[in-house]
Amino acid sequence: MVPYNFRDFIGNLTSQVKGGLISMARINDAVRRILRVKFTMGLFEHPKANPSLANQLGSKAHRELAREAVRKSLVLLKNGKSDSKPLLPLDKNAPKILVAGTHPDNLGYQCGGWTITWQGSSGNTTKGTTILEAIKSAVSPSTEIVYKENPDAKYVKGQGFSYAIVVVGEAPYAETGGDNLNLTIPIGGGETIKNVCGSVKCLVILISGRPLVITPYLPLVDAFVAAWLPGTEGQGVTDVIFGDYGFQGKLPRTWFKSVDQLPMNVGDKHYDPLFPFGFGLTTTVAENL
C-alpha cells in the first residue's frame, strides 16, 4: 500500500516495467487477482454500497453491543497487592477519586489507528464516551473526581484521595507507524504510574494495541487492567472496574517480561512469561450496587 506518494509509485513502476525490471506477466498476475475478487463480490454489477441501513450506524443498539464487547475483552492482570485484599471492584461512593494519565479523556487514543484516518489521531475524532466521562457517570453524585494528567507525588499524597485511576498507553498507530523496538509505555506513562501509585492506592488501565513492558510497575500498583483499544464506549470499562459486571477476559497472546524474550510463544523451550497465554483474573458483581 502506498497511501500518500502514489504518483511517485506509478511513475517508478512504469519506469521499471519499461526497463524490464518488472515483467508484464507480474503486472497481469496482480491485476488478475484484484479483478477476480471484485467479480466474486459483484462490485461490477453493484459498485456502490446499499445505503438503506446507514441511519442505523452508531445507533443505541450498536453502541450497547460495542459496550458489551469492551467489558468482555478487558483482561484483569492484577487485583490487590495480596489475594486477601483486592482493590476491585472500586467503591462508587468513595469521597474523592484521582484520575490521572494521558488517556482517560481522549477518545482518539481509546480508538487507536484505522479510526476516521489511517493512523488515527488524538482528541475527539468521533462520537463516543471517554473513560473519564464514564467514571463521572458511574460514581455517586457526591463523589469528587479530580483529573490531573501527571501530578507529582507530593500533590497526590496531600489531597486525601480514596484511590486513583491511572489511564496510560500508546498513541494511535497503524502498520509500520507502530514499529517499536522497546515496547515501553510511552508519553510519560511510566512516570505517572510511579508518581501516583507510589503515593495512593491505584488502578492502572493500559490502553494499547499489544502487550507492553509493565514489569517495573507491577509491584507499585494495586490493580492492573489491559484494556487494549476499547473504542468509543468508555462505559464498558467502568462496567467492570466498578463491579456492575465481573471481569472475564483472557489474554489472547502471551505477555512477556522483557523484549529480550521475544519472540516467545506457548510451547517454546524458553517460555517464561510475565502472564501466560489465556491468563485473566475474574471478579464478581459488587454487592453494594
C-alpha positions in Angstrom: 0.0 0.0 0.0 1.3 3.5 -0.9 -1.2 5.8 0.8 0.4 9.2 0.1 3.1 9.1 -2.7 1.1 7.2 -5.2 2.1 9.4 -8.1 5.7 8.6 -7.5 4.8 5.0 -7.2 3.0 5.0 -10.5 6.0 6.7 -12.2 8.6 4.4 -10.7 6.5 1.2 -11.5 6.0 2.3 -15.1 9.7 3.1 -15.5 10.7 -0.4 -14.1 8.3 -2.1 -16.4 9.6 -0.3 -19.4 13.1 -1.0 -18.3 12.4 -4.7 -18.0 12.9 -4.9 -14.2 9.3 -5.9 -13.7 7.6 -8.1 -16.3 4.1 -7.5 -17.7 3.3 -11.1 -16.6 3.8 -9.9 -13.0 1.6 -6.9 -13.5 -1.1 -9.0 -15.1 -1.0 -11.5 -12.3 -1.5 -8.8 -9.7 -4.4 -7.2 -11.7 -6.0 -10.6 -12.3 -6.2 -11.3 -8.6 -7.7 -8.0 -7.8 -10.3 -8.3 -10.6 -11.2 -11.8 -9.5 -12.1 -10.6 -6.0 -14.1 -7.7 -7.4 -16.0 -10.0 -9.7 -16.6 -12.5 -6.9 -18.0 -9.7 -4.7 -20.3 -8.5 -7.5 -18.7 -5.0 -7.5 -19.1 -4.5 -11.2 -22.9 -5.2 -11.0 -23.3 -3.3 -7.8 -20.4 -0.9 -7.4 -21.9 1.2 -4.5 -22.9 0.1 -1.1 -26.6 -0.2 -0.1 -27.3 3.0 1.9 -30.7 1.8 3.3 -29.2 0.9 6.7 -26.8 3.9 7.0 -29.1 5.6 9.5 -28.6 2.7 11.9 -24.8 3.2 12.2 -23.9 4.3 15.7 -27.4 3.5 16.9 -28.1 2.8 20.6 -28.2 -0.9 19.8 -24.9 -0.8 18.1 -23.3 1.1 21.0 -24.7 -1.3 23.6 -23.2 -4.2 21.7 -19.8 -2.3 21.5 -20.0 -1.6 25.2 -20.6 -5.3 25.9 -17.6 -6.2 23.7 -15.4 -3.8 25.8 -16.3 -5.2 29.2 -15.9 -8.8 27.9 -12.5 -8.1 26.4 -10.7 -6.3 29.2 -8.2 -8.5 31.0 -7.5 -8.1 34.7 -3.9 -8.9 35.3 -3.6 -7.9 39.0 -6.1 -7.3 41.7 -4.6 -6.4 45.1 -1.1 -6.5 46.5 -2.3 -9.6 48.2 -5.0 -12.1 47.4 -6.8 -11.2 50.6 -7.1 -7.5 49.8 -8.4 -7.0 46.3 -8.9 -3.4 45.1 -11.6 -4.2 42.5 -14.4 -3.6 42.3 -13.9 0.0 43.1 -16.1 1.8 45.6 -18.6 4.1 43.7 -19.2 6.0 46.9 -15.6 7.0 47.6 -15.4 10.6 48.7 -12.6 11.7 46.4 -11.0 10.0 43.4 -8.0 11.0 41.4 -8.0 10.2 37.7 -4.5 10.6 36.0 -2.7 9.9 32.8 -2.7 10.8 29.2 -5.5 8.6 28.1 -8.7 8.9 30.3 -10.1 11.9 28.4 -9.0 11.2 24.8 -11.4 9.4 22.5 -8.8 9.1 19.7 -6.4 7.3 22.0 -9.2 4.9 23.0 -9.9 4.0 19.4 -6.4 3.7 18.0 -5.4 3.5 14.4 -7.8 2.9 11.4 -10.3 5.3 13.1 -11.6 8.0 10.7 -8.0 8.3 9.4 -5.4 5.6 8.6 -3.1 6.3 11.6 -5.8 7.6 13.9 -5.2 10.7 15.9 -5.6 12.3 19.3 -8.7 14.1 20.5 -12.5 13.8 19.9 -12.1 12.2 16.5 -15.6 10.6 16.5 -18.7 10.3 18.7 -18.4 8.3 21.9 -17.7 8.3 25.7 -14.3 8.8 27.2 -13.2 6.7 30.2 -13.2 9.9 32.3 -16.8 10.7 31.3 -17.8 7.2 32.1 -16.2 7.4 35.5 -18.0 10.6 36.3 -21.3 9.0 35.2 -20.7 5.8 37.2 -19.8 7.1 40.7 -22.1 8.7 43.3 -23.2 12.3 42.7 -21.4 13.1 46.0 -18.0 11.8 44.8 -15.4 14.4 43.8 -13.5 13.5 40.7 -10.2 15.2 40.2 -8.4 14.9 36.8 -4.7 15.7 36.5 -2.6 14.3 33.7 0.7 13.9 35.5 0.5 15.0 39.2 3.7 14.8 41.3 3.9 12.6 44.3 3.7 15.4 46.8 0.4 16.6 45.4 -1.1 13.1 45.4 -0.2 12.4 49.0 -1.6 15.7 50.2 -5.1 15.6 48.7 -6.9 12.9 50.7 -7.8 10.7 47.7 -9.6 7.5 48.4 -7.8 5.9 45.4 -6.6 6.7 42.0 -7.3 5.5 38.5 -4.4 5.9 36.1 -5.1 5.5 32.4 -2.0 5.5 30.2 -0.9 3.8 27.0 0.1 4.2 23.4 -0.8 6.9 20.9 -2.7 5.7 17.8 -0.8 3.9 15.0 -1.3 1.5 12.1 1.1 -0.8 10.4 4.7 0.4 10.4 3.6 3.6 12.2 3.6 1.4 15.4 7.1 -0.1 15.0 8.8 0.0 18.3 11.8 -2.0 19.5 11.4 -1.0 23.2 7.7 -1.6 23.8 7.8 0.7 26.8 4.8 2.7 28.0 5.2 6.0 26.1 4.1 9.6 26.6 5.3 9.7 30.2 3.0 6.9 31.3 5.6 5.2 33.4 6.4 8.4 35.3 2.7 8.9 36.0 2.3 5.4 37.4 5.3 5.9 39.7 4.1 9.3 41.0 0.6 8.2 41.6 0.8 4.6 42.6 3.7 5.2 44.9 1.5 7.6 46.9 -2.0 6.2 47.0 -4.0 3.0 46.2 -4.3 2.8 42.5 -5.7 1.0 39.5 -3.8 1.3 36.2 -5.6 0.9 32.9 -3.4 0.3 30.0 -4.6 1.4 26.5 -2.6 -0.3 23.9 -2.8 -2.5 20.8 -0.3 -5.0 22.2 1.5 -6.1 25.4 4.0 -3.5 26.6 6.7 -3.7 29.2 5.0 -3.4 32.6 7.3 -5.4 34.9 8.9 -2.4 36.6 5.5 -1.0 37.6 3.5 -4.1 38.8 4.9 -4.0 42.4 3.7 -0.4 42.7 0.1 -0.9 41.6 -2.8 -2.4 43.4 -4.7 -3.4 40.3 -3.8 -3.6 36.6 -6.1 -3.9 33.6 -5.2 -4.5 30.0 -7.9 -2.6 28.1 -6.4 -2.9 24.6 -8.2 -0.4 22.4 -11.7 -0.1 23.8 -13.0 2.2 21.2 -15.8 4.7 21.6 -17.7 3.1 24.5 -15.8 4.0 27.7 -18.6 2.8 29.8 -17.6 -0.7 29.0 -14.5 -0.1 31.1 -16.4 1.3 34.1 -19.0 -1.5 33.9 -16.3 -3.9 35.2 -14.0 -1.8 37.3 -16.9 -0.6 39.5 -18.5 -4.1 39.6 -21.7 -3.8 37.6 -20.3 -6.8 35.7 -17.4 -9.2 36.5 -14.1 -9.4 34.7 -14.0 -12.4 32.3 -11.4 -11.5 29.6 -8.4 -13.7 28.9 -5.1 -12.8 27.3 -5.2 -13.6 23.5 -1.4 -13.7 23.5 1.5 -14.2 25.9 2.6 -11.2 27.9 6.4 -11.0 28.1 8.6 -9.8 30.9 11.1 -8.0 28.7 11.6 -7.5 25.0 14.7 -9.6 25.2 12.4 -12.7 25.4 10.7 -12.0 22.1 9.6 -13.8 20.1 8.1 -16.1 22.7 5.1 -18.4 22.2 3.4 -21.2 24.0 5.4 -24.4 23.6 8.8 -22.7 23.3 11.6 -24.2 25.4 12.3 -20.8 26.9 8.6 -20.0 27.6 8.8 -17.9 30.8 6.1 -15.2 30.5 5.0 -12.5 32.9 1.5 -13.7 32.2 0.8 -16.8 30.1 -1.5 -17.0 27.1 -5.1 -17.3 28.3 -4.4 -15.6 31.7 -7.1 -13.4 33.2 -8.4 -12.9 36.7 -12.1 -12.8 37.4 -14.3 -10.7 39.7 -17.9 -11.0 40.8 -20.6 -8.3 40.6 -20.3 -5.8 43.5 -22.8 -6.5 46.3 -23.4 -2.8 47.1 -24.8 -1.8 43.7 
